[in-house]
């Protein structure tokens, strides 16, 4: 599936059984009048119309459309990577590990934005995956040294515990069955799961959207809470020792839109303004934030160490 961020909510790449579409931070996230169609599913359980829509979206794009993933501009990187930075930094802190120690699978990874981020963060054993074959072809062209494969996030073709860490960013809420997507992440992750998704709450109700539309196809924006995550995890892992937390945050694409308007597109000024907005606003609003950064660590008292195996071949 392909994702993109629920742009009215947690911006960024954000994202798979249902394709995600990666949209740059400057996207307005506007919704057009939805085209409602019958939800006939293909063999993998994903609505056929949505699958076709995202394949068309990726198939009609080129590498330049995704260049913002490599844009070194500090304002772009701050707005795009702020949430995933918080999640990964907290994971490494909890596990007392280094980025190079982890064998990672990204679900709902689209054209590989998260893979690019993780590589730049110091991860070396990365597999990007998405339901859309068109997205994966672009990912291979964007990042030929990173392995990218077609995977249905609701039925991951991998053994139990095959990866140390499974990550998703803004992808589960594109799935017909988001909880099943989380179940699969928990199954194939031997040590940890990190999920960046919309969070239920006041800000989501005021500024978020119940449904989002891409290429004329509609999906429900599923929102998480720490309590919901705990129920899902414990239903699956039972009494196994586990650490569960939500680094709840406030984050919205409208911060970018407003900064761009005030600063008249001056990226240096935008970076200072965006940084200031989150520095002041986050301590006040994170407790009711619209961004869910769910972290699950299995056997938290056992230190994580690197596997004795070569990185995934592209």
N, C-alpha and C positions, 0 to 999 in steps of 0.2 A: 504494500500500500504505500501511498505516498502521503506525505503530510505537508503541512506547513503549519506554521503556527496558527493557533486560533488568534488571528490578528487583532480582533477586537479585545483580546485578553492578554495572553502572554506572548509577546512578540519574539520571533526569530525562527529560525529554522525550525524553526521550527520548527514535525515532522515535520507487517502492515498488510493488513489484509486489505485495507482500502488505500489507494495511493495518496501520498501526501504531496502537496505542491509547495515547493520552497519559495517563499516570497521575501524580498528584501525588506529591511526595516522601513523604508520610505513608503511601502505599500499602505494605502489607506484602509484596507480591510473592509471596504464597503460591500454591502450585500445587495445583489440585484433580486428582482422578483423571482422567487424560486420556481423551477419547472418540476412539478411533481410527477413522478413516473412510478410504474409498478416495480416493486422491489424483488424482481426475479433474481435468483442467485446463480452463480456459475458453480462448477464442480468444487471449488475451494470454499464456497460459502460466502463469497463476496458479491454484492449486487453488481450484475453485469453492466448496467448503465454507468455506474460510478467507475468501474474498472476501465471501460472504454473511454470515458471522459478524461481520465488522467493519462491513459496511454496516448491519447490525442494531444493533450497538453504538453507532455514531455516530448512527444514525437515532432511537434511543431516548433520546438525550442532549439537553441544552439548554445554553445559553451559561453558565449558572451552574456546570455541571460542569467547565468549563475556566477558571474565574475565577482559579485559582492562577497562571496564566501572567502575569497582570497584578498579582499580589499584591506590594506594595512591601515587605512584611515582610523584613528583612535575613536572617533564618534561612532562609526559603523561597528567597530569591534565591541565597544562598550554596550551599545544597544542590542547587538546580536548575541554576544557571549556572556553577558552578565549572569544570567541564571545558571547556565551550564557550568560556569566557573564556580559558582557557589556550591553546586551539587558535587562536582568532582573534588574540589578542595576539601569539602567536609568528609567525603568518602576516604580520601587519602589520610586525613587526620584520624578518623575513627579506626582505620585498619593499620595505621603506622606503616604505611607502604609507600612505594614510589610508582610513578606512572609506568615505568618499564616492567614492573612485576606482573602486569595484568594481560590476560588474553581476553579480548573484548569482542562482543557481538553487538552491533547497532541494529535495532529493528526499526522499521518505518523510516529508514535512513535516506530515502529519496536519492538525490544526485550526489550525496556524500558530504554534505556540509558538516555534520557531526564528526565524520571521519577526518576531515581536514583539521577541525578544531583539536581532536584528540592527538593527531600526529604532531601538531604544533605544541601541544601540551607535554609531549615526551613519551606518549604511548607508542609502542612499536609493533604490537601484535593485534591488529585491528581487522575485523571483517564487517563491512557495510552490507546491509541487506534491505530490500524493499520488494513489495509485491509487483511493482511495475517493471517490466522488462525494459521499457524505454528509459526509465529513470536509471536503471542499472547500467545501460549502455553509456549514458552520459557520465555517470559516476566513473566508469572505467576510463573514459577519455579525460575526465577532469583530473583523476588521481590514478594513473596507471600503476603506481607502486603499491596501492592499497587494494586488497581483495574485496570485490563487490559481487554479491550473488542474489538471485531471485529467491525470496522466501515469503511465505504467508505468515504473518505475525500471529495468527490464530492457530497455526499448526506448523510450528517451526521444525524443519527437517534437521534435527540435531539430537544427539544422545543426551540423556539426563546429565547435567553437570559438565557438559562439553566445554563451556566457557567459564572463565572466572567471573566475569562481569557482563551483564546485559544492560544496555542503555536504550532509552527511547526519549526523544524530544518532540513533543507536540504531535504524536502519532497515534496513541491509543484512542484519542477521541474521534479519530476518523474511522475506527473499526466498527463493524456492526455489533461486535461483542467485546467491548473494551476490557472487561474483567477477564475474559478468556485470554486476551493478549497478555495481561499481567500474569495469569497462571502459567502461560508458556515461558515467559521471561524467568519466573521463579524456578521452573523445571530445569531449564538448560543452564542456569547460572549456578556454579558450585559455591560461590562466595557472596556475590552482591548483585543488587539491582538498583539502578537509578532511573527514575521516571520524572520527566518534566512535562506537566500537563496543566490544564486549567484547574483552579481550586474553587470549590463552592464557597459562597459567602456574599457579603454586602456589596463589595466592589463589583463582583461578577454580576450580581443582579442589576446594578445600576448601569454599568458600562459594557457588560458582556452581551452575548447574543445566545439565544436558545438553539438556533439552527444556523449553519453556515452553508454557503453555496459556492461551488467551484465548477466551472465549465457547464453550468446549467444543472448540476446534480447537487442534491442536498444531503447533509448529514447532521445528526444531533450532536451538540457539543457536550460530551460527558465530562462531569467535573468530579474531582476527587477531594477527599479530606483524609487526615491522618487516621481518624477512626475507621473509615471505610477501608483504607489500606491495611490496617491492623486486622480487620475481620477477614479480608481476602487472604492475607498471608497466613494467619493462624488456622484458617480452614484448610489450607493446603499443607502446611508444615507441622500442624498439630503442636506437640509439646517440644519440638526441636528448639534449642536455644537460638534466639534471633534478636537483633536490634532493629527497631522500626522508628523512623522519625520523618517529619515533614519540615524542611527548611522553608517554611511559608514566606512568600515574598510578594511585594507589590511591584508590578511591571506592566507597562502598557505602551503600545505603539504610538499612542497619541502624544506621549512625551517627545518622541522623535518629530512628529508632525508639527507640534508647537514650537520646538526648538528650531526647526528648519524655517518656520515662518518668522520668528523673532530675529533670528540671526541671518536671515536672507540667504541661507544656503552656505554660509561661511562655516566650514567644517571644524576649524579650530575653536571658534566661539561656540559652536554647537556642542562640542565635546565638553567644554567647561560648564555649559549650562546643564546638559544632561547629567553630568557627574554631580553637580550641585543639587539638582532636583532629587536624585536618588539618595544622596548623602543626608539631606534634610528630611525627605519624605519617608524613607525606609524605616527608620527607628519608630516613627509614629504610626505607620500604616501596615508594616509587615504582618502584624498579628491578625489583620483582617484582609490580607493580601489576596490577589486573584491568581497568583502563580503557585502551583504545587510542585515542590521538589522532593519527591518521595525517595527515601533511601532505606534499603533493606540489606542488612549484613547478617549472613548466616554464621553461626558459631563465633560470635563477636569476641570471645576471650582467646581464640586461637589466632595468632598473627598470620597475616597473609604473606605467602612467599611465592616467588615466580615458579612457573612450571618449567620443567626441563625439556623444552621442545622448541623447534624453530618457529619463527613468526609465520602467519598465514601467507601463502604464496598468492600473488594477484592472478 
